[in-house]
């Protein structure tokens, strides 16, 4: 029993040490770029293609980036505006509201906060 308890302590200690060796993401605020659906920092044919495929498959995977006409829905009208933007027919989306803030993960060397409570059981 004492050997089993020691093995448990060793395993938990190793897990805590291992988890603290990795970088932990911390959130930082970054503004939204409407139309940048794949979040690569630009609005291009890849964003148009992704939105088209998503609308055709009716997957319903949309976010604040997709609703470029700001009507509260993501639909064919957003796709048409994005196509016009990428083709250079328009240079901005209509009535762009103040962008909400979104978060992006950044790295830190701070160890994660962990707590451990050990209880001895008798078997």
Backbone as a ProteinNet text record, in pm:
[ID]
protein_1_A
[PRIMARY]
XXXXXXXXXXXXXXXXXXXXXXXXXXXXXXXXXXXXXXXXXXXXXXXXXXXXXXXXXXXXXXXXXXXXXXXXXXXXXXXXXXXXXXXXXXXXXXXXXXXXXXXXXXXXXXXXXXXXXXXXXXX
[TERTIARY]
81.6	0	86.3	192.6	281.1	350.4	385.9	450.6	354.2	228.1	127	105.9	104.9	88.8	207.4	328	447.3	446	400.8	390.5	289.1	179.1	77.7	134.7	207.6	270	369.5	448.8	548.3	481.2	373.4	301.9	240.4	179	117.9	225.3	334.6	444.8	501.3	518.6	569.5	472.2	344.4	243.9	243.9	253.7	256	381.3	494.9	619.7	616.8	563.4	555.4	461.9	347.5	252.2	305.1	389.7	442.5	557.2	606.9	717.5	671.6	543.4	492.2	447.6	449.4	399.4	247.2	192.5	48.9	-5.3	-107.8	-162.6	-234.8	-216.1	-285	-356.4	-478.1	-557.7	-519.8	-509.3	-483.3	-588.5	-634.8	-740	-685	-763.7	-730.2	-861.3	-870.4	-997.5	-1031.2	-1159.5	-1210.2	-1192.3	-1154.3	-1151.7	-1267.4	-1375.7	-1493.6	-1458.4	-1503.8	-1476.5	-1357.2	-1271.8	-1155.6	-1198.9	-1268.5	-1332.7	-1231.4	-1120.4	-1021	-914.7	-930.9	-845.2	-697.2	-668.6	-528.4	-480.3	-563.9	-524.2	-554.9	-622.1	-659.2	-790.7	-858.2	-984.5	-952.8	-966.8	-930.8	-1024.4	-989.1	-1072	-1089.2	-993.1	-1007.1	-1123.9	-1142.7	-1255.4	-1387.6	-1390.9	-1511.4	-1544.9	-1445.2	-1465.6	-1514.5	-1456	-1497.8	-1643.6	-1681.9	-1820.3	-1915.7	-1878.2	-1962.8	-1985.1	-1876.8	-1888.8	-1973.6	-1956.4	-2032.2	-2180.7	-2212.6	-2353.7	-2415.6	-2341.4	-2393.8	-2420	-2326.8	-2341.7	-2436.7	-2476.1	-2567.1	-2514.7	-2384	-2321	-2348.8	-2384.1	-2415.8	-2295.6	-2174.4	-2053.6	-2018	-2068.9	-2046.8	-2003	-1936.5	-1899.4	-1914.6	-1867.9	-1879.1	-1808.7	-1712.2	-1635.8	-1718.2	-1817.8	-1892.5	-2004.6	-2063.2	-2179.3	-2131.3	-2096	-2035.4	-2136.4	-2265.5	-2365.6	-2438.2	-2397.3	-2440	-2591.8	-2655.6	-2800.5	-2835.7	-2733.9	-2757.8	-2768.8	-2754.1	-2761.1	-2643.1	-2599.4	-2496.8	-2567.6	-2566	-2640.8	-2577.2	-2649.2	-2598.8	-2560.6	-2625	-2593.5	-2452.7	-2413.2	-2276.8	-2176.7	-2209.8	-2123	-2106.6	-2217.4	-2210	-2123.6	-2138.1	-2055.2	-1907.2	-1879.4	-1740.1	-1680.4	-1758.7	-1710.9	-1680.8	-1770.7	-1748.4	-1622.7	-1600	-1481.8	-1353.4	-1351	-1231.5	-1205.1	-1310.2	-1294.7	-1261.4	-1262.9	-1229.1	-1343.5	-1465.9	-1581.6	-1625.8	-1598.2	-1621.5	-1493.4	-1473.2	-1350.5	-1376.2	-1504.1	-1537.8	-1678.3	-1711.5	-1845.1	-1933.2	-2063.2	-2151	-2170.7	-2177.7	-2215	-2138.8	-2008.2	-1928.2	-1937.4	-1988.9	-1995.7	-1857.9	-1846.5	-1721.4	-1695.4	-1577.3	-1551.9	-1542	-1606.2	-1587.2	-1446	-1402.8	-1269.3	-1279.4	-1181.7	-1173	-1039.3	-1018.1	-896.4	-810.5	-681	-585.3	-490	-454.1	-364.6	-222.6	-154.9	-13.4	55.6	185.9	257	312.7	322.6	382.7	464.1	560.9	641.4	591.4	480.5	421.8	368.4	398.8	344.8	196.1	123.6	-18.7	-39.4	-149.1	-182.3	-242.4	-181.7	-232.7	-245	-336.1	-346.9	-367.4	-319.9	-323.9	-357.4	-454.7	-492.4	-480.7	-396.2	-373.9	-442.2	-510	-569.7	-525.9	-501	-458.6	-581.4	-592.3	-703.3	-648.9	-727.7	-685.2	-759.1	-684	-744.2	-718.4
-118.4	0	125.2	127.5	242.4	261.5	151.6	160.2	218.2	178.5	230.7	379.9	422.1	563.4	643.7	591.7	660.4	671.2	566.4	571	676.3	686.3	787.1	926.9	949.3	1079.4	1111.4	1014.4	1035.6	1069.4	1000.2	1025.7	1165.4	1204.7	1337.5	1445.3	1426.7	1523.5	1537	1427.2	1431	1503.9	1479.1	1545.1	1695.6	1738.5	1881.7	1946.3	1882.4	1936.8	1944.3	1842	1840	1948.4	1965.8	2066.7	2207.3	2230.5	2364.7	2396.7	2299.2	2321.8	2380.7	2376.3	2424.8	2569.5	2638.7	2775.7	2772.6	2872.4	2880.5	2999	2980.8	3094	3190.9	3318.9	3424.9	3508.9	3552.9	3625.1	3773	3826.4	3968.5	4020.6	4142.5	4198.3	4239.8	4209.4	4248.2	4275.7	4384.2	4415.5	4316.1	4304.7	4217	4284.6	4207	4255.5	4186.2	4260.5	4202.8	4151.8	4030.7	3967.5	3874.3	3886.9	3798.8	3672.5	3586.3	3469.6	3364.9	3352.1	3252.4	3311.4	3438	3503.2	3504.9	3531	3538.4	3682.8	3779.4	3919.5	3989.6	3922.3	3985.8	3928.3	4006	3961.3	3926.3	3799.1	3754.5	3643.5	3583.7	3480.3	3360	3335.1	3223.3	3245.6	3369.7	3400.2	3385.3	3432.6	3420.3	3273.8	3195.4	3052.5	2980.2	3013.2	2949.6	2982.8	3110.7	3149.6	3081.7	3077.7	3012.4	2865.6	2795.1	2653.3	2633.2	2720.5	2709.6	2734.3	2831.9	2859.5	2744.6	2690.1	2580	2456.5	2426	2308	2333.8	2458.7	2499.2	2449.5	2473.3	2426.8	2517.7	2643.2	2733.4	2773.5	2764.6	2802.5	2945.4	3039.8	3180.2	3252.6	3365.2	3447.9	3594.9	3683.1	3826.4	3867.8	3791.4	3824.1	3805	3719.4	3680	3774.8	3842.6	3929.2	4067.9	4082.2	4207.2	4315.9	4283.1	4388.2	4422.4	4356.2	4388.8	4388.3	4286.9	4272.7	4164.8	4109.7	4008.3	3867.4	3850.5	3718.2	3703.3	3581.1	3552.4	3478.5	3540.2	3484.1	3525.1	3504.4	3531.3	3677.6	3768.6	3911.1	3940.9	3873.1	3887.7	3833.2	3719.8	3660.7	3754.6	3814.5	3906.6	4028.5	4084.2	4198.5	4159.8	4041.6	3998.6	3977.4	3920.6	3904	4039.4	4136.3	4269.8	4333.1	4313.2	4368.5	4307.3	4175.9	4107	4143.2	4162.9	4199.7	4347.8	4424.9	4566.5	4657.2	4605.2	4686.7	4778.2	4738.5	4824.6	4822.4	4929.8	4933.7	4924.8	4910.8	4889.7	4830.5	4779.8	4727.4	4838.5	4832.7	4942.4	4947	5069	5092.1	5004	5006.5	4923.8	4984.2	4906.7	4956.1	4952.4	5011.8	5001	4853.6	4806.8	4662.2	4620.1	4505.9	4450.6	4395.6	4373	4318.4	4166.6	4101	3956.5	3922.5	3800.4	3761.5	3670.3	3684.6	3598.3	3544.7	3422.4	3362.1	3412.9	3443.2	3476.7	3386.1	3374	3282.5	3355.4	3283.4	3333.9	3223.1	3261	3159.2	3135.8	3198.4	3179.3	3037	2967.9	2832.9	2837.5	2734	2729.7	2716.9	2769.9	2758.5	2620.6	2546.6	2412.8	2396.7	2314.5	2279.7	2128.6	2073.2	1929	1894.8	1809.1	1765.3	1614.6	1565.4	1421.6	1370.5	1261.8	1195.9	1051.1	999.4	860.2	774.6	669.5	577.7	447.3	383.9	254.3	144.6	49.4	-61.1	-191.6
0	0	0	80.1	85.6	-48.8	-115.3	-246.3	-350.1	-344.6	-435.3	-412.7	-288.1	-253.7	-306.8	-292.2	-341.6	-494.4	-560.4	-706.1	-749.9	-677	-708.3	-691.1	-582.1	-557.1	-667.9	-707	-812.6	-945.3	-976.9	-1102.4	-1103.3	-994.5	-985.7	-993.3	-922.6	-924.8	-1065.9	-1135.3	-1272.6	-1364.8	-1348.6	-1431.8	-1408.9	-1283.8	-1252.1	-1309.7	-1294.9	-1347.8	-1499.6	-1563.9	-1708.7	-1760.5	-1697	-1743.7	-1725.3	-1626	-1605.3	-1699.3	-1774.1	-1866.5	-1999.4	-2028.9	-2156.4	-2146.4	-2261.4	-2268.4	-2256.2	-2190.8	-2170.3	-2248.9	-2334.4	-2408	-2314.5	-2342.3	-2269.9	-2373.7	-2344.6	-2442.4	-2447.3	-2570.7	-2591.8	-2689.3	-2667.6	-2752.5	-2888.5	-2992.8	-3128.6	-3201.5	-3278.6	-3344.1	-3455.7	-3481.8	-3587.7	-3723.5	-3825.4	-3963.3	-4034.3	-4056.5	-4121.1	-4259.9	-4290.5	-4418.4	-4415.4	-4314.6	-4301.6	-4227.9	-4299	-4238.6	-4192.6	-4263.9	-4223.4	-4130.7	-4091.8	-3991.3	-4029.2	-4158.8	-4200.5	-4217.4	-4180.7	-4185.8	-4316.1	-4409.2	-4536.4	-4585.5	-4667.9	-4727.8	-4872.4	-4905.4	-5039	-5085.9	-5198.8	-5260.4	-5167	-5078.9	-4985.6	-4889.7	-4845.7	-4758.1	-4832.8	-4957.2	-5039.4	-5061.6	-5094.5	-5119.8	-4994.4	-4879.9	-4754.8	-4724.2	-4738.6	-4711	-4809.4	-4937.6	-5038	-5002.6	-4972.1	-4937	-4811.9	-4713.7	-4589.3	-4614.2	-4698.4	-4729.8	-4809.9	-4905.5	-4987.8	-4901.9	-4812.1	-4727.2	-4611.4	-4594.2	-4485.6	-4350.8	-4327.3	-4204.2	-4085.2	-4111.9	-4002.6	-3918.7	-3974.6	-3900.7	-3940.2	-3865.7	-3895.9	-3769.6	-3787.9	-3674.4	-3712.8	-3628.5	-3654.4	-3783.1	-3828	-3946.8	-4074.5	-4070.6	-4189.7	-4227.5	-4131.5	-4157	-4199.5	-4328.4	-4376.1	-4411.3	-4415.3	-4435.6	-4305.8	-4197.6	-4061.1	-4042.6	-4102.6	-4086	-3983.3	-3918.2	-3816.5	-3870.5	-4002	-4064.9	-4160.2	-4178.6	-4279.6	-4391.9	-4511.1	-4622.9	-4755.1	-4864.3	-4998.9	-5017.4	-4945.6	-4958.8	-4906.4	-4801.3	-4751	-4852.8	-4913	-5014.1	-5134.2	-5179.5	-5292.7	-5260.4	-5141.4	-5101.8	-5096	-5043.8	-5036.3	-5175.2	-5266.8	-5404.4	-5467.4	-5448.5	-5502.5	-5443.6	-5315.5	-5249.4	-5306.1	-5317.4	-5367.8	-5512.9	-5592.9	-5733.3	-5750.9	-5643	-5651.2	-5691.4	-5695.6	-5733.1	-5619.6	-5496.3	-5380.2	-5296.2	-5218.5	-5137.8	-4987.9	-4950.6	-4809.4	-4802	-4684.8	-4662.9	-4607.6	-4635.4	-4592.6	-4441.6	-4388.3	-4248.4	-4149.5	-4159.5	-4067.5	-3927.5	-3831.8	-3693.5	-3628.7	-3511.5	-3436.8	-3412.5	-3449.1	-3435.5	-3290.3	-3257.7	-3123.8	-3112.7	-2993.7	-2971.8	-2965.1	-3021.6	-3013.2	-2949.9	-2924.2	-2853.7	-2937.7	-2917.9	-2984.9	-2878.9	-2891.9	-2792.4	-2811.8	-2702.4	-2703.3	-2602.8	-2614.1	-2526.3	-2404.8	-2294.7	-2173.2	-2110.3	-2031	-1963.1	-1821.4	-1785.8	-1653.2	-1641	-1531.7	-1514.7	-1484.2	-1522.5	-1491	-1340.9	-1293.2	-1152.2	-1128.3	-1038.8	-1008.2	-858.4	-819.5	-678.1	-670.5	-563.3	-550.1	-406.8	-389.4	-255.3	-251.8	-164.6	-153.4	-26.4	-39.8	76.6	74.5	189.9	200.1	226.4	151.5	171.6	226.6	303.8	357.8	283.7	239.4	163.8	231.4
[MASK]
+++++++++++++++++++++++++++++++++++++++++++++++++++++++++++++++++++++++++++++++++++++++++++++++++++++++++++++++++++++++++++

